[in-house]
Amino acid sequence: MKDKTAKQISLVLLCIWWGAFTFYSGVVISVGMQVLGSHTEMGFITQAVTNYLNFISLPIFVFTAYTFRAEKRFFIAAMFLVLLQVVLFFVHFELDKLLDFGQRVVLNKAVFYSLHRIYLWTSTVIWLIVSGALLLMIKKK
């Protein structure tokens, strides 16, 4: 694959990721909580959805790192995305252990919310890095 084509594909994939993440976190979660009337009920939906988001994010970030391996700042940013995404996998796994899926309850709320805060902050940092990278990529065009 030619370098220019790979960069264009990476740009499109990051745009799709950014749009999906932004729409889900900014609209779907809020609407879901209103419709279901419960943060906890919406949380069980979010738990399932974020599994998909996490599994599509990692290959996109790895592909971006590979594609921009010759451009130091983009490569470093993409590798940081990969690292942070791996962190999300581990935190998500730990969060899952604190959920009773049958009863739909959080087993240890204090620990859960501490880990959830880490998950949210990590996700936010990923979103900010992708936002910045997209702005720089588009500016280069």
DSSP file with accessible surface (Angstrom, degrees, kcal/mol):
  #  RESIDUE AA STRUCTURE BP1 BP2  ACC     N-H-->O    O-->H-N    N-H-->O    O-->H-N    TCO  KAPPA ALPHA  PHI   PSI    X-CA   Y-CA   Z-CA
    1    1 A M              0   0  155      0, 0.0     2,-0.0     0, 0.0     0, 0.0   0.000 360.0 360.0 360.0 132.7    0.0    0.0    0.0
    2    2 A K     >  -     0   0  166      1,-0.1     4,-2.6     4,-0.0     5,-0.2  -0.362 360.0-119.5 -67.5 150.5    1.4    3.4   -0.9
    3    3 A D  H  > S+     0   0   83      1,-0.2     4,-2.2     2,-0.2     5,-0.2   0.890 112.4  49.9 -58.0 -44.1    2.3    5.7    1.9
    4    4 A K  H  > S+     0   0  145      1,-0.2     4,-2.1     2,-0.2    -1,-0.2   0.914 111.5  48.5 -64.9 -41.8   -0.2    8.4    0.8
    5    5 A T  H  > S+     0   0   60      2,-0.2     4,-2.6     1,-0.2    -2,-0.2   0.919 110.4  51.3 -64.3 -43.0   -3.0    5.9    0.6
    6    6 A A  H  X S+     0   0   10     -4,-2.6     4,-2.7     1,-0.2    -1,-0.2   0.905 109.9  50.1 -61.5 -40.4   -2.3    4.5    4.0
    7    7 A K  H  X S+     0   0   46     -4,-2.2     4,-2.5     2,-0.2    -1,-0.2   0.897 110.5  49.6 -66.3 -38.1   -2.3    8.0    5.5
    8    8 A Q  H  X S+     0   0   84     -4,-2.1     4,-2.5     2,-0.2    -2,-0.2   0.917 111.6  48.5 -66.3 -41.6   -5.6    8.7    3.9
    9    9 A I  H  X S+     0   0   67     -4,-2.6     4,-2.9     2,-0.2     5,-0.2   0.928 111.4  50.4 -63.0 -43.5   -7.1    5.5    5.2
   10   10 A S  H  X S+     0   0    0     -4,-2.7     4,-2.8     2,-0.2     5,-0.2   0.921 109.7  50.8 -60.4 -43.7   -5.7    6.2    8.7
   11   11 A L  H  X S+     0   0   29     -4,-2.5     4,-2.3     2,-0.2    -2,-0.2   0.937 112.1  46.6 -59.9 -46.0   -7.3    9.7    8.5
   12   12 A V  H  X S+     0   0   83     -4,-2.5     4,-2.6     2,-0.2    -2,-0.2   0.932 112.7  49.5 -63.3 -46.1  -10.7    8.3    7.5
   13   13 A L  H  X S+     0   0   55     -4,-2.9     4,-2.7     1,-0.2    -2,-0.2   0.915 111.8  48.2 -61.6 -42.1  -10.5    5.6   10.2
   14   14 A L  H  X S+     0   0    1     -4,-2.8     4,-3.0    -5,-0.2    -1,-0.2   0.889 111.1  51.4 -65.8 -36.9   -9.6    8.1   12.9
   15   15 A C  H  X S+     0   0   56     -4,-2.3     4,-2.7    -5,-0.2    -2,-0.2   0.922 111.3  47.2 -64.2 -43.6  -12.4   10.4   11.7
   16   16 A I  H  X S+     0   0  107     -4,-2.6     4,-2.7     2,-0.2     5,-0.2   0.940 114.2  47.4 -62.7 -45.9  -14.9    7.5   12.0
   17   17 A W  H  X S+     0   0    4     -4,-2.7     4,-2.9    -5,-0.2     5,-0.3   0.944 112.9  49.0 -59.6 -48.0  -13.6    6.5   15.4
   18   18 A W  H  X S+     0   0   83     -4,-3.0     4,-2.7     1,-0.2     5,-0.2   0.921 113.2  46.5 -60.2 -45.3  -13.8   10.2   16.6
   19   19 A G  H  X S+     0   0   30     -4,-2.7     4,-2.7     2,-0.2     5,-0.3   0.924 114.4  46.6 -64.3 -44.5  -17.3   10.6   15.3
   20   20 A A  H  X S+     0   0   48     -4,-2.7     4,-2.7    -5,-0.2     5,-0.2   0.944 115.8  45.0 -64.0 -46.7  -18.5    7.3   16.8
   21   21 A F  H  X S+     0   0   27     -4,-2.9     4,-2.8    -5,-0.2     5,-0.3   0.930 115.2  47.5 -63.4 -45.5  -16.9    8.0   20.2
   22   22 A T  H  X S+     0   0   41     -4,-2.7     4,-2.5    -5,-0.3     5,-0.3   0.928 114.6  45.6 -64.1 -45.3  -18.1   11.6   20.3
   23   23 A F  H  X>S+     0   0  123     -4,-2.7     4,-2.4    -5,-0.2     5,-1.7   0.937 115.9  46.0 -65.0 -45.2  -21.7   10.7   19.4
   24   24 A Y  I  <>S+     0   0   34     -4,-2.7     5,-2.3    -5,-0.3     6,-0.3   0.957 119.7  38.4 -63.6 -50.0  -21.9    7.8   21.8
   25   25 A S  I  <5S+     0   0   55     -4,-2.8     5,-0.2    -5,-0.2    -1,-0.2   0.846 124.4  39.8 -72.7 -31.1  -20.4    9.6   24.7
   26   26 A G  I  <5S+     0   0   52     -4,-2.5    -2,-0.2    -5,-0.3    -1,-0.2   0.760 134.7   7.9 -90.3 -24.8  -22.1   12.9   24.0
   27   27 A V  I  X5S+     0   0   62     -4,-2.4     4,-2.8    -5,-0.3     5,-0.3   0.749 121.4  51.2-121.5 -56.8  -25.5   11.8   23.0
   28   28 A V  I  ><S+     0   0   46     -5,-1.7     4,-3.0     1,-0.2     5,-0.2   0.905 110.8  48.0 -61.6 -45.3  -26.3    8.1   23.4
   29   29 A I  H  ><S+     0   0   45     -5,-2.3     4,-2.3    -6,-0.2    -1,-0.2   0.945 114.9  46.0 -62.5 -45.3  -25.2    7.8   27.0
   30   30 A S  H  > S+     0   0   51     -6,-0.3     4,-1.9     2,-0.2    -2,-0.2   0.939 115.9  44.6 -63.0 -46.8  -27.2   10.9   28.0
   31   31 A V  H  X S+     0   0   70     -4,-2.8     4,-2.9     1,-0.2     5,-0.2   0.919 111.6  54.3 -64.8 -41.7  -30.3    9.9   26.1
   32   32 A G  H  X S+     0   0   14     -4,-3.0     4,-2.9    -5,-0.3     5,-0.3   0.902 107.5  49.7 -59.6 -42.1  -30.1    6.3   27.4
   33   33 A M  H  X S+     0   0   49     -4,-2.3     4,-2.0    -5,-0.2     5,-0.4   0.903 112.2  48.5 -64.9 -38.6  -30.0    7.5   31.0
   34   34 A Q  H  < S+     0   0  143     -4,-1.9    -2,-0.2    -5,-0.2    -1,-0.2   0.931 115.7  43.0 -65.3 -45.2  -33.0    9.6   30.4
   35   35 A V  H  < S+     0   0  118     -4,-2.9    -2,-0.2     1,-0.2    -1,-0.2   0.926 122.5  37.4 -68.3 -45.3  -35.0    6.8   28.7
   36   36 A L  H  < S-     0   0   79     -4,-2.9    -1,-0.2    -5,-0.2    -2,-0.2   0.715  97.3-138.8 -81.1 -22.2  -34.0    4.1   31.2
   37   37 A G  S  < S+     0   0   65     -4,-2.0     2,-0.3    -5,-0.3    -3,-0.2   0.665  70.5  86.3  74.9  16.9  -34.1    6.4   34.2
   38   38 A S     >  -     0   0   36     -5,-0.4     4,-1.9    -6,-0.3     5,-0.2  -0.956  62.4-153.4-155.4 130.8  -30.9    5.0   35.7
   39   39 A H  H  > S+     0   0  141     -2,-0.3     4,-2.2     2,-0.2    -1,-0.1   0.878 104.4  52.9 -64.4 -38.9  -27.2    5.5   35.4
   40   40 A T  H  > S+     0   0   40      2,-0.2     4,-1.5     1,-0.2    -1,-0.2   0.933 108.1  48.0 -65.6 -46.0  -26.7    1.9   36.5
   41   41 A E  H  > S+     0   0   71      1,-0.2     4,-1.1     2,-0.2     3,-0.4   0.930 114.6  46.2 -60.9 -44.4  -29.0    0.4   33.8
   42   42 A M  H  X S+     0   0    7     -4,-1.9     4,-3.0     1,-0.2     3,-0.2   0.868 105.7  62.8 -66.2 -32.1  -27.4    2.6   31.1
   43   43 A G  H  X S+     0   0   34     -4,-2.2     4,-2.6     1,-0.2    -1,-0.2   0.856  98.8  53.5 -61.0 -34.9  -24.0    1.5   32.5
   44   44 A F  H  X S+     0   0   12     -4,-1.5     4,-1.3    -3,-0.4    -1,-0.2   0.851 110.7  46.5 -70.8 -31.8  -24.7   -2.1   31.7
   45   45 A I  H  X S+     0   0   74     -4,-1.1     4,-2.6    -3,-0.2    -2,-0.2   0.937 112.8  49.7 -69.8 -46.1  -25.4   -1.1   28.1
   46   46 A T  H  X S+     0   0   24     -4,-3.0     4,-3.1     1,-0.2     5,-0.2   0.889 104.9  59.1 -60.2 -37.8  -22.3    1.0   28.0
   47   47 A Q  H  X S+     0   0   30     -4,-2.6     4,-0.8     1,-0.2    -1,-0.2   0.922 110.9  41.2 -57.7 -43.8  -20.3   -1.9   29.4
   48   48 A A  H  X S+     0   0   42     -4,-1.3     4,-1.1    -3,-0.2     3,-0.4   0.921 115.6  49.1 -71.7 -42.5  -21.3   -4.0   26.4
   49   49 A V  H  X S+     0   0   48     -4,-2.6     4,-2.3     1,-0.2     3,-0.5   0.907 105.3  57.3 -65.7 -40.3  -20.8   -1.2   23.8
   50   50 A T  H  X S+     0   0   13     -4,-3.1     4,-2.9     1,-0.2    -1,-0.2   0.781  96.7  64.1 -66.9 -23.8  -17.4   -0.2   25.1
   51   51 A N  H  X S+     0   0   51     -4,-0.8     4,-2.1    -3,-0.4    -1,-0.2   0.948 107.6  42.3 -58.4 -46.6  -16.2   -3.8   24.5
   52   52 A Y  H  X S+     0   0  176     -4,-1.1     4,-1.9    -3,-0.5     5,-0.3   0.931 114.2  50.5 -64.8 -46.1  -16.9   -3.2   20.8
   53   53 A L  H  X S+     0   0   23     -4,-2.3     4,-2.0     1,-0.2    -2,-0.2   0.924 111.3  48.9 -60.1 -42.4  -15.4    0.3   20.8
   54   54 A N  H  X S+     0   0    4     -4,-2.9     4,-1.7     1,-0.2    -1,-0.2   0.907 110.6  50.3 -63.6 -41.1  -12.2   -1.0   22.6
   55   55 A F  H  < S+     0   0  134     -4,-2.1    -1,-0.2    -5,-0.2    -2,-0.2   0.789 114.6  42.7 -73.3 -25.5  -11.8   -3.8   20.1
   56   56 A I  H  X S+     0   0   87     -4,-1.9     4,-1.2    -5,-0.1    -1,-0.2   0.772 109.8  59.7 -86.5 -23.5  -12.1   -1.6   17.0
   57   57 A S  H  X S+     0   0    1     -4,-2.0     4,-2.7    -5,-0.3     5,-0.3   0.924  96.7  57.9 -68.8 -45.7   -9.9    1.2   18.6
   58   58 A L  H  X S+     0   0   49     -4,-1.7     4,-2.8     1,-0.2     5,-0.2   0.932 107.5  44.5 -57.3 -50.3   -6.8   -0.9   19.0
   59   59 A P  H  > S+     0   0   77      0, 0.0     4,-2.7     0, 0.0    -1,-0.2   0.886 113.1  52.9 -64.4 -32.9   -6.3   -1.9   15.4
   60   60 A I  H  X S+     0   0   18     -4,-1.2     4,-2.3     2,-0.2    -2,-0.2   0.942 112.7  43.9 -64.2 -45.0   -7.1    1.6   14.2
   61   61 A F  H  X S+     0   0    0     -4,-2.7     4,-2.4     2,-0.2    21,-0.2   0.893 114.2  49.4 -69.1 -37.9   -4.4    3.0   16.6
   62   62 A V  H  X S+     0   0   75     -4,-2.8     4,-2.7    -5,-0.3     5,-0.2   0.933 111.6  49.4 -65.0 -44.9   -1.9    0.3   15.6
   63   63 A F  H  X S+     0   0   53     -4,-2.7     4,-2.9    -5,-0.2    -2,-0.2   0.913 111.0  50.3 -60.1 -41.5   -2.5    1.0   11.9
   64   64 A T  H  X S+     0   0    5     -4,-2.3     4,-2.3     2,-0.2    -1,-0.2   0.927 110.2  49.5 -63.6 -43.5   -2.0    4.7   12.5
   65   65 A A  H  < S+     0   0    4     -4,-2.4    -2,-0.2    13,-0.2    -1,-0.2   0.935 113.9  45.9 -60.9 -44.8    1.2    4.1   14.4
   66   66 A Y  H >< S+     0   0  139     -4,-2.7     3,-1.3     1,-0.2    -2,-0.2   0.928 112.7  50.1 -63.2 -44.5    2.5    1.9   11.6
   67   67 A T  H 3< S+     0   0    4     -4,-2.9     3,-0.4     1,-0.3    -1,-0.2   0.873 117.8  38.7 -63.7 -37.2    1.4    4.3    8.9
   68   68 A F  T >< S+     0   0    8     -4,-2.3     3,-1.9     1,-0.2     7,-0.5   0.087  76.5 121.8-103.7  25.3    3.1    7.3   10.5
   69   69 A R  T <  S+     0   0  128     -3,-1.3    -1,-0.2     1,-0.3    -2,-0.1   0.772  75.8  51.9 -60.7 -23.7    6.2    5.5   11.7
   70   70 A A  T 3  S+     0   0   96     -3,-0.4     2,-0.7    -4,-0.2    -1,-0.3   0.557  97.3  72.5 -90.0  -8.4    8.4    7.9    9.7
   71   71 A E  S <> S-     0   0   37     -3,-1.9     4,-2.8     1,-0.2     3,-0.4  -0.889  73.5-156.2-111.4 102.8    6.8   11.0   11.2
   72   72 A K  H  > S+     0   0  164     -2,-0.7     4,-2.8     1,-0.2     5,-0.3   0.833  85.4  46.0 -51.4 -49.7    8.0   11.2   14.8
   73   73 A R  H  > S+     0   0  142      1,-0.2     4,-2.1     2,-0.2    -1,-0.2   0.911 117.3  43.5 -68.1 -37.6    5.2   13.3   16.4
   74   74 A F  H  > S+     0   0    7     -3,-0.4     4,-2.7     2,-0.2    -1,-0.2   0.895 114.3  51.2 -71.1 -38.7    2.4   11.3   14.8
   75   75 A F  H  X S+     0   0   73     -4,-2.8     4,-2.7    -7,-0.5     5,-0.2   0.942 111.5  46.7 -62.7 -46.3    4.1    8.0   15.6
   76   76 A I  H  X S+     0   0   94     -4,-2.8     4,-2.3    -5,-0.2    -2,-0.2   0.930 113.6  48.8 -62.6 -43.9    4.6    9.0   19.2
   77   77 A A  H  X S+     0   0   26     -4,-2.1     4,-2.1    -5,-0.3    -1,-0.2   0.929 112.7  47.8 -61.4 -44.0    1.0   10.1   19.5
   78   78 A A  H  X S+     0   0    2     -4,-2.7     4,-2.2     2,-0.2   -13,-0.2   0.888 110.8  50.6 -66.9 -38.6   -0.3    6.9   17.9
   79   79 A M  H  X S+     0   0   85     -4,-2.7     4,-2.6     2,-0.2    -1,-0.2   0.884 108.7  52.4 -66.3 -36.1    1.9    4.7   20.1
   80   80 A F  H  X S+     0   0   95     -4,-2.3     4,-2.9    -5,-0.2     5,-0.2   0.904 107.7  52.6 -64.5 -38.5    0.6    6.6   23.2
   81   81 A L  H  X S+     0   0    4     -4,-2.1     4,-2.4     2,-0.2    -2,-0.2   0.917 108.9  49.7 -60.5 -43.4   -2.9    5.9   21.9
   82   82 A V  H  X S+     0   0   24     -4,-2.2     4,-2.2   -21,-0.2    -2,-0.2   0.944 112.1  47.8 -60.6 -47.5   -2.1    2.2   21.6
   83   83 A L  H  X S+     0   0   97     -4,-2.6     4,-2.1     1,-0.2    -2,-0.2   0.936 113.0  47.2 -60.2 -47.4   -0.7    2.2   25.2
   84   84 A L  H  X S+     0   0   21     -4,-2.9     4,-2.2     1,-0.2    -1,-0.2   0.873 109.5  54.2 -64.9 -34.8   -3.7    4.0   26.6
   85   85 A Q  H  X S+     0   0    2     -4,-2.4     4,-1.9    -5,-0.2    -1,-0.2   0.905 106.7  51.3 -66.4 -38.5   -6.1    1.7   24.7
   86   86 A V  H  X S+     0   0   51     -4,-2.2     4,-2.0     2,-0.2    -2,-0.2   0.914 107.5  53.8 -63.0 -40.9   -4.3   -1.3   26.4
   87   87 A V  H  X S+     0   0   52     -4,-2.1     4,-2.8     1,-0.2     5,-0.3   0.929 105.7  53.8 -57.2 -44.1   -4.8    0.4   29.7
   88   88 A L  H  X S+     0   0    4     -4,-2.2     4,-2.9     1,-0.2     5,-0.2   0.887 104.8  54.5 -59.7 -39.9   -8.6    0.7   28.9
   89   89 A F  H  X S+     0   0   51     -4,-1.9     4,-2.2     2,-0.2    -1,-0.2   0.938 111.7  43.9 -57.4 -47.4   -8.7   -3.1   28.3
   90   90 A F  H  X S+     0   0  140     -4,-2.0     4,-2.1     2,-0.2    -2,-0.2   0.922 115.4  46.7 -66.7 -43.7   -7.2   -3.8   31.7
   91   91 A V  H  X S+     0   0   16     -4,-2.8     4,-2.7     1,-0.2     5,-0.2   0.923 111.6  52.0 -65.2 -41.4   -9.4   -1.3   33.5
   92   92 A H  H  X S+     0   0    9     -4,-2.9     4,-2.6    -5,-0.3    -1,-0.2   0.918 108.1  51.9 -60.0 -42.8  -12.5   -2.5   31.7
   93   93 A F  H  X S+     0   0  121     -4,-2.2     4,-1.3    -5,-0.2    -1,-0.2   0.915 111.3  46.8 -59.7 -43.0  -11.7   -6.1   32.7
   94   94 A E  H  X S+     0   0   78     -4,-2.1     4,-0.5     1,-0.2    -2,-0.2   0.883 111.1  51.8 -68.0 -38.7  -11.4   -5.0   36.4
   95   95 A L  H >< S+     0   0   10     -4,-2.7     3,-1.5     1,-0.2    -2,-0.2   0.908 104.3  57.4 -62.7 -42.5  -14.6   -3.0   36.2
   96   96 A D  H >< S+     0   0   38     -4,-2.6     3,-1.6     1,-0.3    -1,-0.2   0.851  99.2  59.5 -57.3 -35.9  -16.4   -6.1   34.8
   97   97 A K  H 3< S+     0   0  116     -4,-1.3    -1,-0.3     1,-0.3    -2,-0.2   0.716 101.1  56.3 -66.1 -19.6  -15.4   -8.1   37.9
   98   98 A L  T << S+     0   0   29     -3,-1.5     9,-3.2    -4,-0.5    10,-0.6   0.293  93.9  87.2 -95.5   9.0  -17.3   -5.5   40.0
   99   99 A L  E <   -A  106   0A  20     -3,-1.6     2,-0.8     7,-0.2     7,-0.2  -0.907  62.8-151.5-113.5 137.8  -20.6   -6.0   38.2
  100  100 A D  E  >> -A  105   0A  56      5,-3.0     5,-1.4    -2,-0.4     4,-1.4  -0.910  15.0-172.8-100.9 102.6  -23.3   -8.6   38.9
  101  101 A F  T  45S+     0   0   92     -2,-0.8    -1,-0.2     1,-0.2     5,-0.0   0.820  79.8  53.7 -70.1 -30.3  -24.8   -9.0   35.4
  102  102 A G  T  45S+     0   0   68      1,-0.2    -1,-0.2    -3,-0.1    -2,-0.0   0.926 121.4  28.9 -69.2 -45.2  -27.7  -11.2   36.6
  103  103 A Q  T  45S-     0   0  142      2,-0.1    -2,-0.2     0, 0.0    -1,-0.2   0.558 102.6-131.1 -89.6 -12.0  -28.9   -8.7   39.3
  104  104 A R  T  <5 +     0   0  116     -4,-1.4     2,-0.3     1,-0.2    -3,-0.2   0.940  61.3 128.8  55.6  55.4  -27.6   -5.7   37.4
  105  105 A V  E   < -A  100   0A  66     -5,-1.4    -5,-3.0   -64,-0.0     2,-0.5  -0.945  64.1-115.5-135.0 156.1  -25.9   -4.2   40.4
  106  106 A V  E     -A   99   0A  17     -2,-0.3     3,-0.4    -7,-0.2    -7,-0.2  -0.815  23.1-155.6 -89.7 126.3  -22.5   -2.8   41.2
  107  107 A L  S    S+     0   0  104     -9,-3.2     2,-0.4    -2,-0.5    -1,-0.1   0.869  84.1  18.0 -75.5 -40.0  -20.8   -5.1   43.8
  108  108 A N     >  -     0   0   72    -10,-0.6     4,-2.8     1,-0.1    -1,-0.3  -0.802  68.7-175.3-134.8  93.1  -18.4   -2.6   45.3
  109  109 A K  H  > S+     0   0  124     -2,-0.4     4,-2.9    -3,-0.4     5,-0.3   0.860  80.4  53.9 -62.3 -39.5  -19.4    1.0   44.4
  110  110 A A  H  > S+     0   0   72      2,-0.2     4,-1.6     1,-0.2    -1,-0.2   0.949 115.8  38.4 -62.2 -48.6  -16.4    2.7   45.9
  111  111 A V  H  > S+     0   0   65      2,-0.2     4,-2.6     1,-0.2     5,-0.3   0.924 116.2  53.7 -67.4 -43.3  -13.8    0.6   44.0
  112  112 A F  H  X S+     0   0   22     -4,-2.8     4,-3.1     1,-0.2    -2,-0.2   0.942 109.9  45.6 -57.1 -50.0  -16.0    0.6   40.9
  113  113 A Y  H  X S+     0   0   90     -4,-2.9     4,-2.0     2,-0.2    -1,-0.2   0.836 111.0  53.3 -69.6 -29.4  -16.3    4.4   40.7
  114  114 A S  H  X S+     0   0   64     -4,-1.6     4,-1.6    -5,-0.3    -1,-0.2   0.944 115.0  41.0 -65.6 -46.8  -12.6    4.9   41.4
  115  115 A L  H  X S+     0   0   38     -4,-2.6     4,-2.4     1,-0.2    -2,-0.2   0.889 112.5  55.5 -67.4 -37.8  -11.7    2.6   38.5
  116  116 A H  H  X S+     0   0   59     -4,-3.1     4,-2.9    -5,-0.3    -1,-0.2   0.887 104.0  54.3 -62.9 -37.6  -14.5    4.1   36.4
  117  117 A R  H  X S+     0   0  141     -4,-2.0     4,-2.7     2,-0.2     5,-0.2   0.919 108.3  49.2 -61.8 -42.5  -13.0    7.5   36.9
  118  118 A I  H  X S+     0   0   84     -4,-1.6     4,-2.7     1,-0.2     5,-0.2   0.927 111.2  50.5 -60.9 -43.5   -9.7    6.2   35.6
  119  119 A Y  H  X S+     0   0   16     -4,-2.4     4,-2.5     1,-0.2    -2,-0.2   0.927 112.1  46.5 -60.5 -46.0  -11.5    4.7   32.6
  120  120 A L  H  X S+     0   0   85     -4,-2.9     4,-2.3     2,-0.2    -2,-0.2   0.916 113.7  47.3 -65.6 -43.4  -13.2    8.0   31.8
  121  121 A W  H  X S+     0   0  166     -4,-2.7     4,-2.5     2,-0.2    -2,-0.2   0.914 112.7  49.3 -65.6 -40.2  -10.1   10.1   32.1
  122  122 A T  H  X S+     0   0   18     -4,-2.7     4,-2.4    -5,-0.2    -2,-0.2   0.936 111.5  49.3 -63.7 -43.7   -8.1    7.7   30.0
  123  123 A S  H  X S+     0   0    9     -4,-2.5     4,-2.5    -5,-0.2    -1,-0.2   0.893 110.3  51.5 -61.3 -39.8  -10.9    7.7   27.4
  124  124 A T  H  X S+     0   0   58     -4,-2.3     4,-2.6     2,-0.2    -2,-0.2   0.912 108.4  50.2 -64.9 -41.9  -10.9   11.5   27.4
  125  125 A V  H  X S+     0   0   54     -4,-2.5     4,-2.6     2,-0.2    -2,-0.2   0.921 110.6  50.4 -63.2 -41.7   -7.1   11.7   26.9
  126  126 A I  H  X S+     0   0    2     -4,-2.4     4,-2.8     1,-0.2     5,-0.2   0.947 110.4  49.6 -59.2 -47.4   -7.5    9.3   24.0
  127  127 A W  H  X S+     0   0   71     -4,-2.5     4,-2.7     1,-0.2    -2,-0.2   0.910 111.4  49.2 -59.1 -42.7  -10.2   11.5   22.5
  128  128 A L  H  X S+     0   0   98     -4,-2.6     4,-2.6     2,-0.2    -1,-0.2   0.905 111.4  48.6 -65.2 -41.6   -8.1   14.7   23.0
  129  129 A I  H  X S+     0   0   34     -4,-2.6     4,-2.8     2,-0.2     5,-0.2   0.936 113.4  46.7 -64.4 -45.8   -5.0   13.0   21.3
  130  130 A V  H  X S+     0   0    0     -4,-2.8     4,-2.9     2,-0.2     5,-0.2   0.929 112.1  51.8 -62.3 -41.8   -7.1   11.8   18.3
  131  131 A S  H  X S+     0   0   20     -4,-2.7     4,-2.3    -5,-0.2    -2,-0.2   0.935 112.7  44.7 -59.2 -47.3   -8.7   15.3   18.1
  132  132 A G  H  X S+     0   0   31     -4,-2.6     4,-2.4     2,-0.2    -1,-0.2   0.913 113.0  50.2 -64.0 -43.0   -5.3   17.0   18.0
  133  133 A A  H  X S+     0   0   12     -4,-2.8     4,-2.9     1,-0.2    -2,-0.2   0.922 110.4  50.3 -62.7 -42.4   -3.9   14.5   15.5
  134  134 A L  H  X S+     0   0   13     -4,-2.9     4,-2.8     2,-0.2     5,-0.3   0.922 109.8  50.4 -62.5 -42.9   -6.9   15.0   13.2
  135  135 A L  H  X S+     0   0  124     -4,-2.3     4,-2.4    -5,-0.2    -1,-0.2   0.924 113.4  45.4 -60.5 -43.6   -6.5   18.7   13.3
  136  136 A L  H  X S+     0   0   64     -4,-2.4     4,-1.8     2,-0.2    -2,-0.2   0.896 113.5  49.6 -67.1 -40.2   -2.8   18.5   12.5
  137  137 A M  H  X S+     0   0   10     -4,-2.9     4,-0.7     2,-0.2    -2,-0.2   0.918 114.0  44.9 -64.4 -43.6   -3.4   15.9    9.7
  138  138 A I  H >< S+     0   0   96     -4,-2.8     3,-0.9     1,-0.2    -2,-0.2   0.899 110.5  54.6 -68.9 -37.4   -6.1   18.1    8.2
  139  139 A K  H 3< S+     0   0  174     -4,-2.4    -1,-0.2    -5,-0.3    -2,-0.2   0.859 103.1  57.6 -63.6 -34.7   -4.0   21.2    8.5
  140  140 A K  H 3<        0   0  113     -4,-1.8    -1,-0.2    -5,-0.1    -2,-0.2   0.731 360.0 360.0 -66.7 -23.5   -1.2   19.5    6.6
  141  141 A K    <<        0   0  150     -3,-0.9    -3,-0.0    -4,-0.7    -4,-0.0  -0.185 360.0 360.0 -68.3 360.0   -3.5   18.9    3.6
